[in-house]
Amino acid sequence: MKKSRIFFALLFLAFIGIQFVEVEQTNPPVYGEIRTPIDVKTILKKSCYDCHSNSTVWPWYAKVAPVSWIISDDVKEGRKALNFSEWEKLKYSVKEEMIKKIWKVINNDKMPLVIYTIMHTDAKLDVLRKNIIKKWVSSYIDL
């Protein structure tokens, strides 16, 4: 009994201690946001922008370690892979490649991540939303 109390006390102290480990949760300036039809923009903002833009909405639980570490890392990786807030900086050929990747991951249900849609159920892409994205993608490239 005494060992389990000590264990849980140490676990609690460790949990409190990790709250002081800071992680980067910033929103850099928007340098050239992607231009899309309003229906596409609405979908992108709801399903993609938290990880793939400089307009991340950081929820309260993004301040609680160790969840904060995971979210911060996901956003950092998402922005590195594709950042809609810096779209206009890209060359046209890079935009075409990104558009292909966008459609591929959406069509194969790789994005948005399941872990994200658990907390953001309205971000999940249904057939209608996918078709709107597909139509937009098709205006750039032949599918």
N, CA, C and O atoms as a GROMACS GRO file, in nm:
protein
  572
    1MET      N    1   0.083  -0.120   0.000
    1MET     CA    2   0.000   0.000   0.000
    1MET      C    3   0.087   0.125   0.000
    1MET      O    4   0.061   0.220  -0.075
    2LYS      N    5   0.190   0.126   0.084
    2LYS     CA    6   0.277   0.242   0.092
    2LYS      C    7   0.353   0.264  -0.038
    2LYS      O    8   0.373   0.378  -0.080
    3LYS      N    9   0.397   0.155  -0.102
    3LYS     CA   10   0.471   0.166  -0.228
    3LYS      C   11   0.382   0.223  -0.339
    3LYS      O   12   0.428   0.303  -0.420
    4SER      N   13   0.257   0.182  -0.342
    4SER     CA   14   0.168   0.233  -0.445
    4SER      C   15   0.139   0.382  -0.424
    4SER      O   16   0.126   0.457  -0.521
    5ARG      N   17   0.129   0.426  -0.298
    5ARG     CA   18   0.109   0.569  -0.270
    5ARG      C   19   0.229   0.650  -0.317
    5ARG      O   20   0.215   0.756  -0.378
    6ILE      N   21   0.346   0.599  -0.287
    6ILE     CA   22   0.468   0.667  -0.329
    6ILE      C   23   0.475   0.673  -0.481
    6ILE      O   24   0.510   0.776  -0.539
    7PHE      N   25   0.443   0.561  -0.545
    7PHE     CA   26   0.445   0.556  -0.691
    7PHE      C   27   0.350   0.659  -0.751
    7PHE      O   28   0.389   0.734  -0.841
    8PHE      N   29   0.226   0.666  -0.701
    8PHE     CA   30   0.129   0.760  -0.755
    8PHE      C   31   0.165   0.905  -0.721
    8PHE      O   32   0.138   0.996  -0.800
    9ALA      N   33   0.225   0.927  -0.607
    9ALA     CA   34   0.271   1.061  -0.572
    9ALA      C   35   0.382   1.105  -0.667
    9ALA      O   36   0.382   1.219  -0.714
   10LEU      N   37   0.475   1.016  -0.695
   10LEU     CA   38   0.583   1.048  -0.789
   10LEU      C   39   0.528   1.069  -0.930
   10LEU      O   40   0.572   1.159  -1.002
   11LEU      N   41   0.433   0.987  -0.969
   11LEU     CA   42   0.370   1.001  -1.100
   11LEU      C   43   0.300   1.136  -1.111
   11LEU      O   44   0.310   1.204  -1.213
   12PHE      N   45   0.229   1.175  -1.007
   12PHE     CA   46   0.161   1.303  -1.004
   12PHE      C   47   0.261   1.418  -1.013
   12PHE      O   48   0.240   1.514  -1.088
   13LEU      N   49   0.369   1.409  -0.937
   13LEU     CA   50   0.472   1.513  -0.940
   13LEU      C   51   0.538   1.521  -1.078
   13LEU      O   52   0.569   1.630  -1.126
   14ALA      N   53   0.558   1.407  -1.141
   14ALA     CA   54   0.615   1.405  -1.276
   14ALA      C   55   0.519   1.473  -1.374
   14ALA      O   56   0.562   1.549  -1.460
   15PHE      N   57   0.391   1.445  -1.361
   15PHE     CA   58   0.291   1.507  -1.447
   15PHE      C   59   0.292   1.659  -1.428
   15PHE      O   60   0.287   1.734  -1.526
   16ILE      N   61   0.298   1.704  -1.305
   16ILE     CA   62   0.304   1.848  -1.277
   16ILE      C   63   0.434   1.904  -1.334
   16ILE      O   64   0.433   2.012  -1.395
   17GLY      N   65   0.542   1.835  -1.317
   17GLY     CA   66   0.673   1.882  -1.364
   17GLY      C   67   0.679   1.898  -1.514
   17GLY      O   68   0.738   1.995  -1.563
   18ILE      N   69   0.620   1.805  -1.590
   18ILE     CA   70   0.627   1.814  -1.736
   18ILE      C   71   0.545   1.930  -1.791
   18ILE      O   72   0.562   1.969  -1.907
   19GLN      N   73   0.457   1.986  -1.709
   19GLN     CA   74   0.378   2.101  -1.755
   19GLN      C   75   0.466   2.224  -1.776
   19GLN      O   76   0.427   2.318  -1.847
   20PHE      N   77   0.584   2.224  -1.716
   20PHE     CA   78   0.675   2.338  -1.728
   20PHE      C   79   0.769   2.327  -1.848
   20PHE      O   80   0.848   2.418  -1.874
   21VAL      N   81   0.760   2.217  -1.921
   21VAL     CA   82   0.839   2.202  -2.043
   21VAL      C   83   0.762   2.275  -2.154
   21VAL      O   84   0.654   2.232  -2.195
   22GLU      N   85   0.820   2.384  -2.201
   22GLU     CA   86   0.751   2.466  -2.301
   22GLU      C   87   0.766   2.407  -2.440
   22GLU      O   88   0.870   2.352  -2.476
   23VAL      N   89   0.660   2.422  -2.519
   23VAL     CA   90   0.663   2.382  -2.659
   23VAL      C   91   0.618   2.502  -2.742
   23VAL      O   92   0.543   2.587  -2.694
   24GLU      N   93   0.666   2.508  -2.865
   24GLU     CA   94   0.631   2.619  -2.952
   24GLU      C   95   0.488   2.603  -3.004
   24GLU      O   96   0.454   2.502  -3.065
   25GLN      N   97   0.408   2.702  -2.978
   25GLN     CA   98   0.271   2.705  -3.027
   25GLN      C   99   0.243   2.848  -3.075
   25GLN      O  100   0.176   2.927  -3.008
   26THR      N  101   0.296   2.876  -3.193
   26THR     CA  102   0.284   3.010  -3.247
   26THR      C  103   0.210   3.007  -3.380
   26THR      O  104   0.191   2.902  -3.440
   27ASN      N  105   0.169   3.123  -3.422
   27ASN     CA  106   0.110   3.141  -3.554
   27ASN      C  107   0.190   3.250  -3.626
   27ASN      O  108   0.165   3.369  -3.608
   28PRO      N  109   0.287   3.207  -3.708
   28PRO     CA  110   0.365   3.306  -3.783
   28PRO      C  111   0.275   3.385  -3.878
   28PRO      O  112   0.160   3.347  -3.900
   29PRO      N  113   0.326   3.495  -3.932
   29PRO     CA  114   0.246   3.575  -4.026
   29PRO      C  115   0.207   3.494  -4.150
   29PRO      O  116   0.276   3.401  -4.191
   30VAL      N  117   0.096   3.532  -4.208
   30VAL     CA  118   0.050   3.472  -4.334
   30VAL      C  119   0.116   3.548  -4.447
   30VAL      O  120   0.102   3.670  -4.456
   31TYR      N  121   0.188   3.476  -4.533
   31TYR     CA  122   0.266   3.540  -4.639
   31TYR      C  123   0.202   3.535  -4.777
   31TYR      O  124   0.250   3.603  -4.868
   32GLY      N  125   0.101   3.461  -4.795
   32GLY     CA  126   0.039   3.449  -4.926
   32GLY      C  127  -0.053   3.329  -4.927
   32GLY      O  128  -0.020   3.223  -4.980
   33GLU      N  129  -0.168   3.350  -4.868
   33GLU     CA  130  -0.263   3.240  -4.849
   33GLU      C  131  -0.314   3.188  -4.983
   33GLU      O  132  -0.324   3.260  -5.082
   34ILE      N  133  -0.346   3.061  -4.983
   34ILE     CA  134  -0.399   2.996  -5.102
   34ILE      C  135  -0.531   3.062  -5.142
   34ILE      O  136  -0.613   3.097  -5.056
   35ARG      N  137  -0.549   3.078  -5.271
   35ARG     CA  138  -0.674   3.138  -5.323
   35ARG      C  139  -0.756   3.026  -5.385
   35ARG      O  140  -0.712   2.958  -5.478
   36THR      N  141  -0.875   3.008  -5.333
   36THR     CA  142  -0.964   2.902  -5.380
   36THR      C  143  -1.107   2.955  -5.380
   36THR      O  144  -1.135   3.059  -5.320
   37PRO      N  145  -1.197   2.882  -5.447
   37PRO     CA  146  -1.339   2.916  -5.433
   37PRO      C  147  -1.380   2.906  -5.285
   37PRO      O  148  -1.319   2.831  -5.208
   38ILE      N  149  -1.481   2.979  -5.247
   38ILE     CA  150  -1.522   2.987  -5.106
   38ILE      C  151  -1.557   2.851  -5.047
   38ILE      O  152  -1.526   2.825  -4.931
   39ASP      N  153  -1.623   2.763  -5.126
   39ASP     CA  154  -1.659   2.631  -5.072
   39ASP      C  155  -1.534   2.548  -5.042
   39ASP      O  156  -1.531   2.474  -4.943
   40VAL      N  157  -1.434   2.560  -5.126
   40VAL     CA  158  -1.308   2.487  -5.103
   40VAL      C  159  -1.236   2.546  -4.982
   40VAL      O  160  -1.188   2.473  -4.896
   41LYS      N  161  -1.231   2.678  -4.974
   41LYS     CA  162  -1.164   2.745  -4.862
   41LYS      C  163  -1.229   2.705  -4.729
   41LYS      O  164  -1.159   2.681  -4.631
   42THR      N  165  -1.361   2.697  -4.727
   42THR     CA  166  -1.432   2.657  -4.606
   42THR      C  167  -1.391   2.517  -4.562
   42THR      O  168  -1.367   2.494  -4.443
   43ILE      N  169  -1.382   2.426  -4.656
   43ILE     CA  170  -1.341   2.289  -4.625
   43ILE      C  171  -1.197   2.286  -4.576
   43ILE      O  172  -1.167   2.221  -4.475
   44LEU      N  173  -1.109   2.355  -4.646
   44LEU     CA  174  -0.968   2.357  -4.605
   44LEU      C  175  -0.952   2.414  -4.465
   44LEU      O  176  -0.876   2.362  -4.384
   45LYS      N  177  -1.023   2.522  -4.437
   45LYS     CA  178  -1.012   2.583  -4.304
   45LYS      C  179  -1.062   2.489  -4.195
   45LYS      O  180  -1.002   2.481  -4.087
   46LYS      N  181  -1.168   2.420  -4.222
   46LYS     CA  182  -1.226   2.331  -4.120
   46LYS      C  183  -1.146   2.202  -4.102
   46LYS      O  184  -1.135   2.150  -3.991
   47SER      N  185  -1.089   2.151  -4.211
   47SER     CA  186  -1.027   2.019  -4.206
   47SER      C  187  -0.874   2.018  -4.212
   47SER      O  188  -0.811   1.918  -4.179
   48CYS      N  189  -0.814   2.129  -4.255
   48CYS     CA  190  -0.670   2.127  -4.282
   48CYS      C  191  -0.590   2.236  -4.212
   48CYS      O  192  -0.475   2.214  -4.175
   49TYR      N  193  -0.649   2.352  -4.193
   49TYR     CA  194  -0.573   2.470  -4.151
   49TYR      C  195  -0.507   2.459  -4.015
   49TYR      O  196  -0.402   2.520  -3.994
   50ASP      N  197  -0.563   2.383  -3.922
   50ASP     CA  198  -0.501   2.375  -3.790
   50ASP      C  199  -0.360   2.318  -3.796
   50ASP      O  200  -0.276   2.352  -3.712
   51CYS      N  201  -0.333   2.233  -3.893
   51CYS     CA  202  -0.198   2.176  -3.907
   51CYS      C  203  -0.123   2.229  -4.028
   51CYS      O  204   0.000   2.225  -4.031
   52HIS      N  205  -0.194   2.278  -4.127
   52HIS     CA  206  -0.131   2.316  -4.254
   52HIS      C  207  -0.146   2.464  -4.287
   52HIS      O  208  -0.162   2.500  -4.403
   53SER      N  209  -0.140   2.548  -4.185
   53SER     CA  210  -0.142   2.692  -4.209
   53SER      C  211  -0.078   2.763  -4.090
   53SER      O  212  -0.043   2.700  -3.990
   54ASN      N  213  -0.063   2.892  -4.102
   54ASN     CA  214  -0.014   2.972  -3.990
   54ASN      C  215  -0.130   3.029  -3.909
   54ASN      O  216  -0.113   3.124  -3.832
   55SER      N  217  -0.248   2.970  -3.927
   55SER     CA  218  -0.369   3.014  -3.856
   55SER      C  219  -0.424   2.903  -3.767
   55SER      O  220  -0.545   2.881  -3.762
   56THR      N  221  -0.335   2.835  -3.698
   56THR     CA  222  -0.374   2.725  -3.611
   56THR      C  223  -0.457   2.776  -3.495
   56THR      O  224  -0.424   2.877  -3.432
   57VAL      N  225  -0.565   2.706  -3.467
   57VAL     CA  226  -0.644   2.732  -3.347
   57VAL      C  227  -0.594   2.633  -3.243
   57VAL      O  228  -0.616   2.512  -3.255
   58TRP      N  229  -0.527   2.684  -3.141
   58TRP     CA  230  -0.469   2.598  -3.037
   58TRP      C  231  -0.574   2.574  -2.929
   58TRP      O  232  -0.604   2.667  -2.853
   59PRO      N  233  -0.630   2.453  -2.919
   59PRO     CA  234  -0.732   2.426  -2.817
   59PRO      C  235  -0.670   2.422  -2.676
   59PRO      O  236  -0.548   2.415  -2.661
   60TRP      N  237  -0.754   2.425  -2.576
   60TRP     CA  238  -0.706   2.426  -2.437
   60TRP      C  239  -0.617   2.306  -2.407
   60TRP      O  240  -0.518   2.320  -2.336
   61TYR      N  241  -0.651   2.189  -2.461
   61TYR     CA  242  -0.574   2.069  -2.430
   61TYR      C  243  -0.437   2.069  -2.498
   61TYR      O  244  -0.354   1.983  -2.470
   62ALA      N  245  -0.415   2.165  -2.588
   62ALA     CA  246  -0.283   2.180  -2.649
   62ALA      C  247  -0.185   2.244  -2.552
   62ALA      O  248  -0.067   2.260  -2.584
   63LYS      N  249  -0.232   2.281  -2.435
   63LYS     CA  250  -0.147   2.341  -2.331
   63LYS      C  251  -0.109   2.239  -2.223
   63LYS      O  252  -0.034   2.272  -2.131
   64VAL      N  253  -0.161   2.117  -2.234
   64VAL     CA  254  -0.139   2.016  -2.131
   64VAL      C  255  -0.044   1.909  -2.184
   64VAL      O  256  -0.074   1.837  -2.278
   65ALA      N  257   0.073   1.901  -2.119
   65ALA     CA  258   0.171   1.798  -2.158
   65ALA      C  259   0.120   1.662  -2.110
   65ALA      O  260   0.055   1.655  -2.006
   66PRO      N  261   0.147   1.557  -2.180
   66PRO     CA  262   0.229   1.542  -2.300
   66PRO      C  263   0.152   1.565  -2.431
   66PRO      O  264   0.211   1.559  -2.539
   67VAL      N  265   0.021   1.590  -2.422
   67VAL     CA  266  -0.059   1.615  -2.543
   67VAL      C  267  -0.005   1.736  -2.618
   67VAL      O  268  -0.004   1.737  -2.741
   68SER      N  269   0.039   1.837  -2.545
   68SER     CA  270   0.093   1.958  -2.608
   68SER      C  271   0.211   1.926  -2.698
   68SER      O  272   0.228   1.986  -2.804
   69TRP      N  273   0.293   1.831  -2.656
   69TRP     CA  274   0.410   1.794  -2.736
   69TRP      C  275   0.367   1.731  -2.869
   69TRP      O  276   0.423   1.760  -2.974
   70ILE      N  277   0.268   1.645  -2.862
   70ILE     CA  278   0.219   1.575  -2.982
   70ILE      C  279   0.158   1.675  -3.079
   70ILE      O  280   0.189   1.674  -3.198
   71ILE      N  281   0.071   1.761  -3.027
   71ILE     CA  282   0.003   1.858  -3.113
   71ILE      C  283   0.104   1.954  -3.176
   71ILE      O  284   0.098   1.982  -3.295
   72SER      N  285   0.194   2.005  -3.095
   72SER     CA  286   0.295   2.098  -3.145
   72SER      C  287   0.380   2.033  -3.255
   72SER      O  288   0.409   2.096  -3.357
   73ASP      N  289   0.418   1.909  -3.234
   73ASP     CA  290   0.497   1.837  -3.335
   73ASP      C  291   0.416   1.812  -3.462
   73ASP      O  292   0.468   1.827  -3.572
   74ASP      N  293   0.289   1.775  -3.447
   74ASP     CA  294   0.203   1.753  -3.563
   74ASP      C  295   0.188   1.881  -3.646
   74ASP      O  296   0.194   1.877  -3.769
   75VAL      N  297   0.170   1.994  -3.578
   75VAL     CA  298   0.156   2.121  -3.649
   75VAL      C  299   0.286   2.157  -3.719
   75VAL      O  300   0.285   2.200  -3.835
   76LYS      N  301   0.398   2.140  -3.650
   76LYS     CA  302   0.528   2.171  -3.710
   76LYS      C  303   0.551   2.086  -3.836
   76LYS      O  304   0.594   2.137  -3.939
   77GLU      N  305   0.523   1.957  -3.827
   77GLU     CA  306   0.540   1.867  -3.941
   77GLU      C  307   0.440   1.899  -4.052
   77GLU      O  308   0.474   1.895  -4.170
   78GLY      N  309   0.316   1.931  -4.014
   78GLY     CA  310   0.214   1.966  -4.112
   78GLY      C  311   0.250   2.090  -4.191
   78GLY      O  312   0.235   2.094  -4.313
   79ARG      N  313   0.297   2.192  -4.120
   79ARG     CA  314   0.337   2.316  -4.188
   79ARG      C  315   0.457   2.292  -4.279
   79ARG      O  316   0.467   2.352  -4.387
   80LYS      N  317   0.546   2.205  -4.236
   80LYS     CA  318   0.665   2.176  -4.317
   80LYS      C  319   0.625   2.104  -4.446
   80LYS      O  320   0.682   2.130  -4.552
   81ALA      N  321   0.529   2.014  -4.437
   81ALA     CA  322   0.485   1.938  -4.554
   81ALA      C  323   0.403   2.022  -4.650
   81ALA      O  324   0.419   2.012  -4.772
   82LEU      N  325   0.316   2.107  -4.596
   82LEU     CA  326   0.227   2.191  -4.677
   82LEU      C  327   0.174   2.302  -4.589
   82LEU      O  328   0.116   2.278  -4.484
   83ASN      N  329   0.195   2.426  -4.634
   83ASN     CA  330   0.148   2.540  -4.556
   83ASN      C  331   0.065   2.630  -4.647
   83ASN      O  332   0.118   2.700  -4.733
   84PHE      N  333  -0.066   2.627  -4.627
   84PHE     CA  334  -0.157   2.707  -4.709
   84PHE      C  335  -0.134   2.858  -4.689
   84PHE      O  336  -0.172   2.938  -4.775
   85SER      N  337  -0.073   2.896  -4.580
   85SER     CA  338  -0.046   3.038  -4.553
   85SER      C  339   0.075   3.090  -4.631
   85SER      O  340   0.102   3.210  -4.632
   86GLU      N  341   0.147   3.000  -4.694
   86GLU     CA  342   0.264   3.040  -4.772
   86GLU      C  343   0.255   2.987  -4.916
   86GLU      O  344   0.356   2.976  -4.986
   87TRP      N  345   0.135   2.955  -4.956
   87TRP     CA  346   0.108   2.897  -5.088
   87TRP      C  347   0.159   2.982  -5.203
   87TRP      O  348   0.218   2.931  -5.298
   88GLU      N  349   0.135   3.111  -5.195
   88GLU     CA  350   0.171   3.200  -5.305
   88GLU      C  351   0.322   3.214  -5.324
   88GLU      O  352   0.367   3.265  -5.427
   89LYS      N  353   0.401   3.170  -5.228
   89LYS     CA  354   0.546   3.172  -5.241
   89LYS      C  355   0.597   3.058  -5.331
   89LYS      O  356   0.709   3.063  -5.381
   90LEU      N  357   0.513   2.957  -5.350
   90LEU     CA  358   0.555   2.837  -5.424
   90LEU      C  359   0.555   2.860  -5.575
   90LEU      O  360   0.475   2.937  -5.627
   91LYS      N  361   0.646   2.793  -5.643
   91LYS     CA  362   0.646   2.794  -5.789
   91LYS      C  363   0.525   2.715  -5.838
   91LYS      O  364   0.474   2.629  -5.766
   92TYR      N  365   0.481   2.745  -5.958
   92TYR     CA  366   0.363   2.677  -6.013
   92TYR      C  367   0.383   2.526  -6.017
   92TYR      O  368   0.291   2.451  -5.985
   93SER      N  369   0.501   2.480  -6.056
   93SER     CA  370   0.527   2.336  -6.064
   93SER      C  371   0.516   2.269  -5.926
   93SER      O  372   0.469   2.156  -5.915
   94VAL      N  373   0.560   2.339  -5.823
   94VAL     CA  374   0.549   2.286  -5.686
   94VAL      C  375   0.403   2.283  -5.644
   94VAL      O  376   0.358   2.188  -5.580
   95LYS      N  377   0.328   2.387  -5.681
   95LYS     CA  378   0.185   2.389  -5.650
   95LYS      C  379   0.114   2.271  -5.714
   95LYS      O  380   0.030   2.207  -5.652
   96GLU      N  381   0.150   2.241  -5.839
   96GLU     CA  382   0.088   2.126  -5.908
   96GLU      C  383   0.116   1.996  -5.832
   96GLU      O  384   0.027   1.913  -5.814
   97GLU      N  385   0.240   1.979  -5.788
   97GLU     CA  386   0.276   1.859  -5.712
   97GLU      C  387   0.200   1.854  -5.579
   97GLU      O  388   0.153   1.748  -5.539
   98MET      N  389   0.190   1.966  -5.514
   98MET     CA  390   0.116   1.973  -5.387
   98MET      C  391  -0.032   1.940  -5.408
   98MET      O  392  -0.093   1.869  -5.328
   99ILE      N  393  -0.088   1.993  -5.515
   99ILE     CA  394  -0.229   1.965  -5.546
   99ILE      C  395  -0.249   1.814  -5.565
   99ILE      O  396  -0.347   1.758  -5.516
  100LYS      N  397  -0.158   1.751  -5.637
  100LYS     CA  398  -0.166   1.605  -5.656
  100LYS      C  399  -0.161   1.533  -5.522
  100LYS      O  400  -0.238   1.440  -5.497
  101LYS      N  401  -0.070   1.576  -5.435
  101LYS     CA  402  -0.058   1.514  -5.303
  101LYS      C  403  -0.183   1.536  -5.219
  101LYS      O  404  -0.230   1.446  -5.150
  102ILE      N  405  -0.237   1.658  -5.227
  102ILE     CA  406  -0.359   1.688  -5.152
  102ILE      C  407  -0.469   1.590  -5.190
  102ILE      O  408  -0.532   1.529  -5.105
  103TRP      N  409  -0.490   1.577  -5.321
  103TRP     CA  410  -0.596   1.486  -5.364
  103TRP      C  411  -0.566   1.343  -5.324
  103TRP      O  412  -0.656   1.271  -5.280
  104LYS      N  413  -0.442   1.300  -5.338
  104LYS     CA  414  -0.405   1.162  -5.306
  104LYS      C  415  -0.434   1.130  -5.159
  104LYS      O  416  -0.495   1.028  -5.129
  105VAL      N  417  -0.390   1.216  -5.068
  105VAL     CA  418  -0.411   1.187  -4.926
  105VAL      C  419  -0.557   1.199  -4.885
  105VAL      O  420  -0.604   1.126  -4.798
  106ILE      N  421  -0.629   1.291  -4.949
  106ILE     CA  422  -0.772   1.303  -4.917
  106ILE      C  423  -0.849   1.185  -4.974
  106ILE      O  424  -0.932   1.125  -4.905
  107ASN      N  425  -0.822   1.151  -5.098
  107ASN     CA  426  -0.892   1.040  -5.162
  107ASN      C  427  -0.866   0.907  -5.092
  107ASN      O  428  -0.953   0.820  -5.089
  108ASN      N  429  -0.746   0.891  -5.036
  108ASN     CA  430  -0.710   0.768  -4.966
  108ASN      C  431  -0.738   0.774  -4.815
  108ASN      O  432  -0.692   0.689  -4.740
  109ASP      N  433  -0.812   0.875  -4.773
  109ASP     CA  434  -0.850   0.893  -4.632
  109ASP      C  435  -0.731   0.900  -4.538
  109ASP      O  436  -0.739   0.855  -4.423
  110LYS      N  437  -0.619   0.956  -4.585
  110LYS     CA  438  -0.501   0.974  -4.501
  110LYS      C  439  -0.506   1.107  -4.426
  110LYS      O  440  -0.440   1.125  -4.324
  111MET      N  441  -0.586   1.199  -4.478
  111MET     CA  442  -0.602   1.330  -4.415
  111MET      C  443  -0.748   1.368  -4.417
  111MET      O  444  -0.820   1.330  -4.509
  112PRO      N  445  -0.794   1.439  -4.318
  112PRO     CA  446  -0.723   1.472  -4.196
  112PRO      C  447  -0.697   1.347  -4.112
  112PRO      O  448  -0.766   1.246  -4.125
  113LEU      N  449  -0.596   1.356  -4.027
  113LEU     CA  450  -0.558   1.242  -3.944
  113LEU      C  451  -0.674   1.200  -3.854
  113LEU      O  452  -0.751   1.283  -3.806
  114VAL      N  453  -0.686   1.070  -3.833
  114VAL     CA  454  -0.793   1.016  -3.749
  114VAL      C  455  -0.786   1.077  -3.609
  114VAL      O  456  -0.888   1.111  -3.550
  115ILE      N  457  -0.665   1.090  -3.556
  115ILE     CA  458  -0.650   1.147  -3.421
  115ILE      C  459  -0.706   1.289  -3.414
  115ILE      O  460  -0.756   1.331  -3.310
  116TYR      N  461  -0.698   1.362  -3.525
  116TYR     CA  462  -0.753   1.498  -3.530
  116TYR      C  463  -0.905   1.494  -3.538
  116TYR      O  464  -0.973   1.570  -3.469
  117THR      N  465  -0.959   1.406  -3.620
  117THR     CA  466  -1.105   1.400  -3.637
  117THR      C  467  -1.178   1.345  -3.514
  117THR      O  468  -1.298   1.363  -3.501
  118ILE      N  469  -1.105   1.279  -3.426
  118ILE     CA  470  -1.167   1.233  -3.301
  118ILE      C  471  -1.213   1.353  -3.219
  118ILE      O  472  -1.323   1.353  -3.163
  119MET      N  473  -1.128   1.456  -3.212
  119MET     CA  474  -1.162   1.576  -3.136
  119MET      C  475  -1.234   1.681  -3.220
  119MET      O  476  -1.298   1.772  -3.167
  120HIS      N  477  -1.223   1.670  -3.352
  120HIS     CA  478  -1.284   1.765  -3.444
  120HIS      C  479  -1.368   1.687  -3.545
  120HIS      O  480  -1.331   1.673  -3.662
  121THR      N  481  -1.481   1.637  -3.499
  121THR     CA  482  -1.563   1.549  -3.583
  121THR      C  483  -1.611   1.617  -3.710
  121THR      O  484  -1.633   1.550  -3.812
  122ASP      N  485  -1.628   1.748  -3.706
  122ASP     CA  486  -1.676   1.820  -3.825
  122ASP      C  487  -1.566   1.837  -3.930
  122ASP      O  488  -1.592   1.886  -4.039
  123ALA      N  489  -1.443   1.797  -3.899
  123ALA     CA  490  -1.332   1.807  -3.994
  123ALA      C  491  -1.325   1.686  -4.087
  123ALA      O  492  -1.258   1.691  -4.190
  124LYS      N  493  -1.394   1.578  -4.051
  124LYS     CA  494  -1.391   1.458  -4.135
  124LYS      C  495  -1.453   1.490  -4.271
  124LYS      O  496  -1.555   1.557  -4.281
  125LEU      N  497  -1.388   1.439  -4.374
  125LEU     CA  498  -1.432   1.468  -4.511
  125LEU      C  499  -1.528   1.361  -4.561
  125LEU      O  500  -1.490   1.245  -4.577
  126ASP      N  501  -1.651   1.401  -4.586
  126ASP     CA  502  -1.750   1.310  -4.642
  126ASP      C  503  -1.739   1.313  -4.795
  126ASP      O  504  -1.656   1.386  -4.850
  127VAL      N  505  -1.821   1.236  -4.862
  127VAL     CA  506  -1.816   1.225  -5.008
  127VAL      C  507  -1.841   1.360  -5.074
  127VAL      O  508  -1.772   1.396  -5.170
  128LEU      N  509  -1.936   1.436  -5.025
  128LEU     CA  510  -1.967   1.567  -5.083
  128LEU      C  511  -1.845   1.660  -5.076
  128LEU      O  512  -1.809   1.722  -5.176
  129ARG      N  513  -1.784   1.669  -4.959
  129ARG     CA  514  -1.666   1.755  -4.944
  129ARG      C  515  -1.550   1.707  -5.031
  129ARG      O  516  -1.478   1.787  -5.091
  130LYS      N  517  -1.533   1.576  -5.038
  130LYS     CA  518  -1.427   1.522  -5.124
  130LYS      C  519  -1.452   1.558  -5.270
  130LYS      O  520  -1.359   1.591  -5.344
  131ASN      N  521  -1.577   1.553  -5.312
  131ASN     CA  522  -1.609   1.588  -5.451
  131ASN      C  523  -1.583   1.736  -5.480
  131ASN      O  524  -1.541   1.772  -5.590
  132ILE      N  525  -1.608   1.822  -5.382
  132ILE     CA  526  -1.578   1.964  -5.399
  132ILE      C  527  -1.427   1.983  -5.414
  132ILE      O  528  -1.383   2.058  -5.501
  133ILE      N  529  -1.350   1.915  -5.332
  133ILE     CA  530  -1.203   1.921  -5.343
  133ILE      C  531  -1.158   1.864  -5.476
  133ILE      O  532  -1.070   1.919  -5.542
  134LYS      N  533  -1.218   1.753  -5.516
  134LYS     CA  534  -1.179   1.688  -5.643
  134LYS      C  535  -1.204   1.782  -5.760
  134LYS      O  536  -1.120   1.791  -5.850
  135LYS      N  537  -1.315   1.850  -5.760
  135LYS     CA  538  -1.346   1.945  -5.868
  135LYS      C  539  -1.242   2.056  -5.872
  135LYS      O  540  -1.196   2.095  -5.980
  136TRP      N  541  -1.205   2.108  -5.756
  136TRP     CA  542  -1.103   2.212  -5.748
  136TRP      C  543  -0.967   2.161  -5.797
  136TRP      O  544  -0.900   2.228  -5.875
  137VAL      N  545  -0.929   2.043  -5.752
  137VAL     CA  546  -0.803   1.982  -5.794
  137VAL      C  547  -0.803   1.963  -5.946
  137VAL      O  548  -0.702   1.988  -6.012
  138SER      N  549  -0.914   1.918  -6.000
  138SER     CA  550  -0.925   1.895  -6.144
  138SER      C  551  -0.907   2.023  -6.225
  138SER      O  552  -0.867   2.017  -6.342
  139SER      N  553  -0.935   2.137  -6.165
  139SER     CA  554  -0.912   2.262  -6.238
  139SER      C  555  -0.763   2.294  -6.252
  139SER      O  556  -0.724   2.373  -6.338
  140TYR      N  557  -0.680   2.232  -6.169
  140TYR     CA  558  -0.534   2.245  -6.180
  140TYR      C  559  -0.474   2.137  -6.266
  140TYR      O  560  -0.389   2.165  -6.352
  141ILE      N  561  -0.517   2.014  -6.244
  141ILE     CA  562  -0.456   1.899  -6.310
  141ILE      C  563  -0.562   1.802  -6.357
  141ILE      O  564  -0.676   1.807  -6.310
  142ASP      N  565  -0.527   1.714  -6.448
  142ASP     CA  566  -0.619   1.609  -6.493
  142ASP      C  567  -0.608   1.492  -6.397
  142ASP      O  568  -0.499   1.442  -6.370
  143LEU      N  569  -0.721   1.450  -6.347
  143LEU     CA  570  -0.722   1.333  -6.256
  143LEU      C  571  -0.748   1.206  -6.335
  143LEU      O  572  -0.752   1.097  -6.278
   0.00000   0.00000   0.00000
